[in-house]
Amino acid sequence: MSIAVVERISVSSNSTMIEMETEKTTETKIIKYNPEMEIIEDDEINVIEITPKILLPKALYNLMQRIFDPNALTAALKGMKLDLQKLSVGELTQDQISAARRILKELAQ
């Protein structure tokens, strides 16, 4: 599969404006999403097919993997010397969330 990438360059000087469009076609290697996949290091892979209609660029997929990686969150919290037992990350009750919302609304007013 190949994807056409259109680059637009605009240059303006006083009252003259020059616009130029270039189009280049690049070969794209697509792999299908697998829930066990982690960060993709393969330089030949450019796109991840989440569903037949949803394609993600590899860079965006890898960013999302890093943001939502629970192991990375745990490692970062431990790196800050926080006690994970006291924080109870991922174990918030609906009452705690409601109380936090009320406090934030009060502070906003």
N, C-alpha and C positions, 0 to 999 in steps of 0.2 A: 504494500500500500504506500502511496506517496501523498504528501500533503503540500499544498501550495501555500507559501507564506508570503503575504504582501507587506512590503515595507513602504511607508510613506514618509517622504522627506519634504518639509516645507521651509523655505527660506524667504524672509521678507526684509526688504531694504527700502526705507522711505515709502514710496507708493508702489513699488514693484514687488510682486509676490511670485515666486517660482515654486511650482509643485512638481514632484517627480515620484512616480511609482515604479517600484521594481518588484518583480515576482521571481521567487526561486522555489524550486521543488526539491524536497528532501525525502529520502527514503525513510520510512518509519517502521520500526519493529514494534508490534503490539503484542502484549501478553494478556491472558485472561486473569482476572483477579482471583485469588485464592485466600481465604481467611487466615491461613497460616503464613502468608508472605509477610516479610518484614521489610526493612530498608532494601531497596534495589540498587546494587552497585554496578550492574552490567551497563557499560557505555552504549551498547548497541540497542538497548531497549529505550524507547522514547515515550511510549504511551501505555497506560494500563487500562484495559477494558473492564469497567465495573459491571456494566450490563451492555447488551448490544447497542443501546442508545446513549450510554454515558461513557465517555473516554476522558481519562485524566492524564495530563502531562506527568512524566515521571517525577519531576521536581516537586510538583504540588502533592503527589501521592506520598513521597518521602517526607515532606514537611508535615503532613497530617499524621503519618505514622509516628513521627517524633513527638508531636504535640500530645497525642492521645496514648502514648506508651505508658502503662501503669508502672512498669519497672523503672523507667526514667524518672517518673515523679517520685517514687519511693527513694531512689538513689539521691535525687536532689534534696529531698527533705532530710534524709540521713546526713547528707553533706553539710547541712545547716545545723546539725546537731540537735534536731528536734525529736522529741519523744513521740514516735508514731502510735504508741499505745494510748497516750493521752489525747492525741489529735483525733483519733478514730476516723481517719480519712475514708470516705466511702460509706460511712455508717451514720449519716445524718438522718434524723427522723423528720417527718413532715412538720411536727410541732417546732423543732429547732429552726427549720427553714422559715416558717411563718413568723416566729419571734424575731429572727434576724431581719426579715422584711419590714416588720413594724418598727424596729429600731432605726433602720435606714430611712424609712419615711419620716420619722420624727426628726432625725438629724437633718434631712433635706429641708424641712420646714423651718 
